């Protein structure tokens, strides 16, 4: 599949700064203005570093957004399930302890059994989707088994106080899972810290050899590839390296 990358205005400005520095450095080398060329090389290097950092920040933002979407979807579905369970519980209460059931009561039990079974299957689907996240699924362990027992009670038309207790536990566990995930999300946001920023050292001498400058730029090129640069950008930077070498050899 083709990969896409979101280029923010910050990335565009940083990249423009780097490209402008490269072009000015080449022009100064053509005019044999070594000091000015070295200064522009430093400017280009700084722009490239800034571009890489902006790309890394954008990727982290996108990854965070994706994670947030999954978290919100999980909570939304949990909330829906809790609401459905509450409805089933309330409709079950009038059916407890009945002797001879009317046709209407029997139909109500059959309908509630079907609703409870559908809810159990929804829970299993949710657990499968988040199966690799034990902090989520671990809070739902045992609820499905409780639901199965409630379904059997309703199907057998034998609803009793123990059935209501099971239903209360199911609803309580669903609500507890929601609260725990909200608390976990809050704690995670408080503990989050920005990623480290790495800089390439500036040249010690303004008239250092182009080969040394080239090696430093190549280090940034490797980092740029890892950060997700478009291939067109990488090719442009390679061309700049080549141009620097050619201008130096002509001097």
C-alpha positions as CSV (number, residue, x, y, z in Angstrom):
1,X,0.0,0.0,0.0
2,X,1.2,3.5,-0.7
3,X,2.2,5.5,2.3
4,X,1.1,9.1,2.8
5,X,2.6,11.8,5.0
6,X,1.0,14.9,6.3
7,X,3.2,18.0,5.6
8,X,2.4,20.7,8.1
9,X,3.2,24.4,7.6
10,X,6.0,24.1,10.1
11,X,7.6,21.3,8.0
12,X,7.2,23.4,4.9
13,X,8.9,26.4,6.4
14,X,11.8,24.4,7.8
15,X,12.3,22.6,4.5
16,X,12.2,25.9,2.7
17,X,14.9,27.3,5.0
18,X,17.1,24.3,4.4
19,X,16.6,24.5,0.6
20,X,17.3,28.2,0.5
21,X,20.5,27.7,2.5
22,X,21.7,25.0,0.1
23,X,21.1,27.2,-3.0
24,X,22.9,30.2,-1.4
25,X,25.8,28.0,-0.4
26,X,26.2,26.7,-3.9
27,X,26.1,30.3,-5.3
28,X,28.7,31.5,-2.8
29,X,31.0,28.6,-3.7
30,X,30.7,29.5,-7.4
31,X,31.8,33.0,-6.5
32,X,34.6,31.6,-4.3
33,X,33.1,33.2,-1.2
34,X,34.2,30.4,1.2
35,X,33.2,32.1,4.5
36,X,29.7,33.0,3.2
37,X,29.3,29.5,1.8
38,X,30.1,27.9,5.1
39,X,27.6,30.2,6.9
40,X,24.9,29.1,4.5
41,X,25.8,25.5,4.9
42,X,25.3,25.9,8.6
43,X,21.9,27.5,7.9
44,X,20.9,24.6,5.6
45,X,22.0,22.1,8.2
46,X,19.9,23.9,10.8
47,X,16.9,23.9,8.5
48,X,17.3,20.2,7.9
49,X,17.5,19.5,11.6
50,X,14.4,21.6,12.2
51,X,12.6,19.8,9.3
52,X,13.4,16.4,10.8
53,X,12.2,17.4,14.3
54,X,8.9,18.8,12.8
55,X,8.4,15.5,10.9
56,X,9.0,13.5,14.0
57,X,6.5,15.7,15.9
58,X,3.9,15.4,13.1
59,X,4.3,11.6,13.1
60,X,3.9,11.4,16.9
61,X,0.8,13.6,16.7
62,X,-0.7,11.3,14.1
63,X,0.0,8.2,16.1
64,X,-1.5,9.9,19.2
65,X,-4.6,10.8,17.2
66,X,-5.0,7.2,16.0
67,X,-4.6,6.0,19.6
68,X,-7.2,8.5,20.8
69,X,-9.7,7.4,18.2
70,X,-9.4,3.8,19.4
71,X,-9.7,4.9,23.0
72,X,-12.8,7.0,22.3
73,X,-14.4,4.2,20.3
74,X,-13.8,1.7,23.1
75,X,-15.4,4.0,25.7
76,X,-18.4,4.8,23.4
77,X,-19.2,1.1,23.0
78,X,-18.7,0.4,26.7
79,X,-21.2,3.2,27.5
80,X,-23.7,1.8,25.0
81,X,-23.4,-1.7,26.4
82,X,-23.8,-0.4,30.0
83,X,-27.0,1.4,28.9
84,X,-28.4,-1.7,27.2
85,X,-27.6,-3.8,30.3
86,X,-29.3,-1.3,32.6
87,X,-32.4,-1.5,30.4
88,X,-32.4,-5.4,30.5
89,X,-32.0,-5.2,34.3
90,X,-34.9,-2.9,34.8
91,X,-37.2,-5.0,32.6
92,X,-36.2,-8.2,34.4
93,X,-37.2,-7.0,37.9
94,X,-41.0,-7.4,37.5
95,X,-40.5,-11.0,36.3
96,X,-38.9,-12.3,39.5
97,X,-40.8,-14.7,41.6
98,X,-43.7,-15.2,39.3
99,X,-45.5,-18.5,39.5
100,X,-47.7,-19.2,36.5
101,X,-46.4,-16.9,33.7
102,X,-48.7,-15.3,31.3
103,X,-48.1,-15.5,27.5
104,X,-47.0,-11.8,27.7
105,X,-44.5,-12.5,30.5
106,X,-43.1,-15.5,28.7
107,X,-42.6,-13.5,25.5
108,X,-40.9,-10.8,27.6
109,X,-38.4,-13.3,29.0
110,X,-37.7,-14.7,25.6
111,X,-37.1,-11.2,24.3
112,X,-34.8,-10.3,27.2
113,X,-32.9,-13.5,26.8
114,X,-32.2,-12.6,23.1
115,X,-31.1,-9.1,24.1
116,X,-28.8,-10.4,26.8
117,X,-27.3,-12.9,24.4
118,X,-26.8,-10.2,21.8
119,X,-25.0,-8.1,24.4
120,X,-22.8,-11.0,25.4
121,X,-21.7,-11.4,21.7
122,X,-21.0,-7.7,21.5
123,X,-18.8,-7.9,24.5
124,X,-16.9,-10.8,23.0
125,X,-16.3,-8.8,19.8
126,X,-15.1,-5.9,21.8
127,X,-12.6,-8.2,23.6
128,X,-11.4,-9.6,20.3
129,X,-10.7,-6.1,18.9
130,X,-8.7,-5.1,21.9
131,X,-7.3,-8.5,22.6
132,X,-3.7,-7.2,22.6
133,X,-4.5,-4.6,25.3
134,X,-4.6,-6.5,28.6
135,X,-5.3,-3.3,30.5
136,X,-8.7,-3.1,28.7
137,X,-9.8,-6.7,28.4
138,X,-8.6,-7.6,31.9
139,X,-11.3,-5.5,33.3
140,X,-14.0,-7.4,31.5
141,X,-13.0,-10.9,32.5
142,X,-15.9,-12.9,33.8
143,X,-18.7,-10.7,32.6
144,X,-19.4,-12.9,29.6
145,X,-19.9,-15.9,31.9
146,X,-22.3,-14.0,34.1
147,X,-24.2,-13.0,31.0
148,X,-24.4,-16.7,29.9
149,X,-26.0,-17.6,33.2
150,X,-28.5,-14.8,32.9
151,X,-29.5,-15.9,29.4
152,X,-30.1,-19.5,30.7
153,X,-32.3,-18.2,33.5
154,X,-34.4,-16.2,31.1
155,X,-34.6,-19.0,28.6
156,X,-35.8,-21.5,31.2
157,X,-38.2,-18.9,32.6
158,X,-36.6,-19.3,36.0
159,X,-35.7,-15.7,36.9
160,X,-34.9,-15.3,40.6
161,X,-33.0,-12.9,43.0
162,X,-29.7,-14.5,42.0
163,X,-30.4,-13.6,38.4
164,X,-30.8,-9.9,39.5
165,X,-27.6,-10.1,41.4
166,X,-25.7,-11.3,38.4
167,X,-27.2,-8.5,36.3
168,X,-26.1,-6.0,38.9
169,X,-22.6,-7.3,38.8
170,X,-22.5,-7.2,35.0
171,X,-23.6,-3.5,35.0
172,X,-21.2,-2.7,37.8
173,X,-18.2,-4.2,36.0
174,X,-19.1,-2.3,32.8
175,X,-19.3,1.0,34.7
176,X,-16.0,0.2,36.6
177,X,-14.3,-0.5,33.3
178,X,-15.3,2.9,32.0
179,X,-14.1,4.7,35.1
180,X,-10.8,2.9,35.1
181,X,-10.1,3.8,31.5
182,X,-10.9,7.4,32.1
183,X,-8.5,7.5,35.0
184,X,-5.9,5.7,33.0
185,X,-6.2,8.2,30.2
186,X,-5.9,11.1,32.6
187,X,-2.8,9.7,34.3
188,X,-1.2,8.9,31.0
189,X,-1.7,12.5,29.8
190,X,-0.1,13.9,33.0
191,X,2.9,11.6,32.7
192,X,3.5,12.2,29.0
193,X,6.8,14.0,28.2
194,X,8.0,15.4,24.9
195,X,10.6,13.4,23.0
196,X,14.2,14.1,23.0
197,X,15.6,16.6,20.4
198,X,19.0,15.7,18.8
199,X,21.2,18.3,17.1
200,X,24.2,18.0,14.8
201,X,27.2,19.9,16.1
202,X,28.1,23.1,14.3
203,X,31.5,23.2,12.6
204,X,34.4,24.3,14.8
205,X,36.0,26.3,12.0
206,X,34.2,28.2,9.4
207,X,36.6,27.1,6.7
208,X,36.6,23.4,7.4
209,X,36.8,21.0,4.4
210,X,33.7,20.3,2.3
211,X,34.2,16.6,2.9
212,X,33.6,17.1,6.6
213,X,30.5,19.1,5.9
214,X,29.3,16.5,3.5
215,X,29.7,13.7,6.2
216,X,27.7,15.7,8.6
217,X,25.0,16.3,6.0
218,X,24.9,12.6,5.2
219,X,24.2,11.9,8.9
220,X,21.2,14.2,8.6
221,X,20.2,12.5,5.4
222,X,20.1,9.1,7.2
223,X,17.9,10.7,9.9
224,X,15.7,12.3,7.3
225,X,15.0,8.9,5.7
226,X,14.1,7.4,9.0
227,X,11.9,10.4,9.8
228,X,9.8,9.8,6.7
229,X,11.1,12.2,4.1
230,X,9.6,12.0,0.6
231,X,12.0,10.4,-1.8
232,X,12.0,13.7,-3.9
233,X,13.3,15.6,-1.0
234,X,16.0,13.1,-0.4
235,X,17.1,13.3,-4.0
236,X,17.3,17.0,-3.8
237,X,19.5,16.8,-0.8
238,X,21.7,14.3,-2.5
239,X,22.0,16.6,-5.5
240,X,23.1,19.3,-3.1
241,X,25.9,17.2,-1.7
242,X,27.1,16.4,-5.2
243,X,27.0,20.1,-6.2
244,X,29.1,21.0,-3.1
245,X,31.7,18.4,-4.0
246,X,31.9,19.6,-7.7
247,X,32.3,23.2,-6.7
248,X,35.1,22.4,-4.3
249,X,37.0,20.3,-6.9
250,X,36.8,23.2,-9.4
251,X,38.5,25.6,-6.9
